[in-house]
Amino acid sequence: MSGRNNDERTGAKQGTNTDAAAAVQSAVSQPTPQSSGQLNFVVPTEFVELPTGGAYYASGHPLHGQETIEIKYMTAKDEDILTSKSLLKKGLAINRFLQNIIVERNIKVEDLLVGDKNAILVAARISGYGEDYRTKTQCPACATTQEYDFTLANGTIVGFDTEYYNTDEYANCVTKNEDETFNIVLPKSEVTLTVRLMNGHDETKLTEAMKSKKKQSVVGHDTNMTDQYLTYIMAVNGSPQMGHIASFVNAMPAADSRFLRTAYQALMPNYDLKQHFVCDACAYEQEMEVPFTADFFWPKS
């Protein structure tokens, strides 16, 4: 994630744009030649590296083949979006915020693949509130809830095309297809699933389906996991028929379900923030994914 030199946008001569405060000060101090006595304030921008590298977008999409995306630094207006009660209630605050900070207007948040969206969120949070992130987390061993300090810096891009991918575990089970989908051979049933990467549209549909089922009491238990499977599984043993996919998902052995979850997570390009966690209560240690809680964009201090 690199800052952009905004000389041409402000008409000012600047050095590096690594210090957000210095960049903002430089921007606000320079009126444009057409301002007629009024100051025009230019928001600094930065380029965020996309975990997908643009490889999983269709030809013609503005991010196809693009390794980075340009975003604006968070502003007071963006804070208004993130704290809007109506947007929060509708679950639209994050997407509306992201759409506002993306510089290229023909890029739609809903089209972003999940890993790229996560990378943009992390970059925006760092530019807005810094890399230090304190939030409540629960120890996996003793279930004690405690405040824990994480850092959002030094994240790693992971996915099928990176060194992070465990080839020893998945080499004979997961293959990448020419159309940027993947085949996963499940170890228990030996069924071959064809899967695709999820995007913002998929996340929205899953959220709306979950709310609808909860409101209407359609089922007596959560179906979030199977709903996700039905979203990204495209074929079962080569058959794309939804009936075949649904039938298999409902009968999938638990061992295959667990393997599918871990394999899918490993192959999906993402911005990995796993960090070492040590419980204050029981001294239990493990690598933990940084939790995205309400404190992420709404820090207490």
Secondary structure, 3 states (H helix, E strand, C coil): CEECCCHHHHCCCCCCCCCHHHHHHHHHCCCCCCCCCCCCCCCCEEEEECCCCCCCCCCCCCCCCCCEEEEECCCHHHHHHHCCHHHHHHCCHHHHHHHHHECCCCCCHHHCEHHHHHHHHHHHHHHHHCCEEEEEEECCCCCCEEEEEEECCCCEEECCCCCCCCHHHHCCCEEECCCCCEEEECCCCCCEEEECCCEHHHHHHHHHHHHHHHHHCCCCCCCHHHHHHHHHEEEECCECCHHHHHHHHHHCCHHHHHHHHHHHHHHCCEEECCEEEECCCCCCEEEECCCCCCCCCCCCC
